[in-house]
């Protein structure tokens, strides 16, 4: 085994070193998702979920459920470094079996949010936390 130096890229996740620690990002992956969906130049929004309540019982089935499933799967991998979209992706996953047009509109909301936040990532910082553990080595007095 040999030292290959600092980590820079692993499984599509980029590691950037800062004075406080490390920032894990998937900027290129997020941009590829936007390209796949054809929404790389879409209007940015402030949140990954809509404030409107969606009643999917009145909506028709989405014409391309495979695209819906591909995008949701891509979002799931993106959540490794983007915990801010986890709730919205979880909700989208609940409709993978039979997505509707309104479900796809919710996906477009996530895409618009990602469009404005491709540079977001997961900061990993050092801490002075000490891990303590205790064990009962006499098996609680059992004989």
N, C-alpha and C positions, 0 to 999 in steps of 0.2 A: 504494500500500500504506500502511496506517496501523496504528498501535499500538492494539490493542483491550484492552490491560491484561493482567493476570495470567490464566493459564489456570485455570478453575474446573471445567469439565466438557467432555469431548470423547468422542464415541462411547460414552456411557454410563459413562465412567471419570471419577471425581471426583478432582480434585487438591486436596489440603489442604497448606498451607504450614506448616512447622514451623521451629524455630530451626536445625535441622540440614540442612534441605533441603525435600523434598517427599514426600508420601505419596500414592500412587495407589491408589484403592480402587474396588470395584464393589459396594458394600453393597446398593444398591437392586436391582441385577441379581441378586445372590445371593438376596435375599429373594423376588424374582419366580420364581426357579427353585424355591424351596421351596414357594411357592404353587401353581405348576404341578403339582408332584408331590404336593401335599396333605400336606406334611410340615413345615409351618411351626412346629408345636408339638411336634415329635418330641424324643425324649430325645437329649441331646448325647453325643458320644463323643470320646475324646482323639486318635484317629488316623483318617485317611481310609481306611485299609485294615484288614482283619480279620487277626488273627494265625492264624486257622485256615486250613489248606490246603483249597482248593476243588477237588473232582473233578467237573467239569462233565459228564463222560460219563454219570453216573448221573441227571442232572437232566433234567426235561422242558422242552420249548420254552416260552419266556415267551409268555403269551397276547396281549401288546400290544407287538410289536417296534417299532412306530412311536414309542411313548412312550419306549422305551429309547433309540432313536436320537436323539430330540429332546433328551432329558436329557443324553446324552453330548455332543452338539453344543454345548449350552449350557455344559457343563463346559469344553469346549475353549476357548470364548471367555473364560470365567472365569479360566483359567490365565494370561492375560496379566498379571494382577495378583496371582495366587495360585500361585506356584511350589510351594507346599507340597502341592498336590493333583495335580501333574503326573504323578507315577508312577501313582497310582490311576486317573487318567483315561486314561493310556496303556493300562493293562491292560483297562479297560472298552472302549476302542476296538477291541481285538483280537477282540471278540465281537459286533460290530455286525451281521454278516451273519446270525447265527443265535443270538440271545441266549436263555439258559436262565433258569429261575427262580433258580438260584444266582447267575447273573450279575446279575440284578436285585437280589438281596439285597446284592451287593457295591456296587451303585449306591446302595442305601439307606444303606449305611455311609458313603459319601461325603456324602450328603445330611445325615445326622445330624452329621457333622463340620462341614459348612458351617453348620448351624443354630447351632452354638456359636461359630463364628468368622467371622460375617458382617462384622465390623469389621476383619478382617485386610486387609493391603494390601502393596504393594511400595514400600519406602522408596528414595528417590533422594537420595543425599547428595553433596555436593561433595567433591573430593579435590585434593590437590596433585600428582597424577600428571602427569608431563611425557611427551609423546609424542615419541619420536625416530625418525627413519628414515634409512636409508643407501641410496645407490644407486650402481651401477657405471656411470658415464657414459661410460666408454671401451669399453663392450660387451665386457668381459673381454679386451681386447687384440685382438679380431678385426678384421681389415682387409678 
